[in-house]
């Protein structure tokens, strides 16, 4: 059965999503797909010598995608990611492995739906938080109505304040 609101008490953790190690080929493919031709994502010599970076950089848009996937997978096929916000705290480079984490920090029932506020982060293999923020998902109550598709936010759904990091 897909997860429901009651499966996520405060402090519950969504399943960790791990990506990597991210090879330069992985990074280049994402750059090509996004049409991001900045050389720091594929040209090692340019990245390290010209821009003085430690290696080619993992794309910020890819890290954003991983956090969205984390929430989508954790909420299940009947849930809906409503809001997400984060900031990049440090660079991730070729050969890093990233682990995406989410923890429920608040929850509310509104209009027959469950809303979960989660602290989200990307943590590398050196146990450093490289990206951190918050997300809100809508999910079905046990025995309740489905989250509408497409999900259309109503003003009364905006029940969380964004906590300070």
Order of alpha helices (4+ residues) and beta strands (2+ residues): beta-alpha-alpha-beta-beta-beta-beta
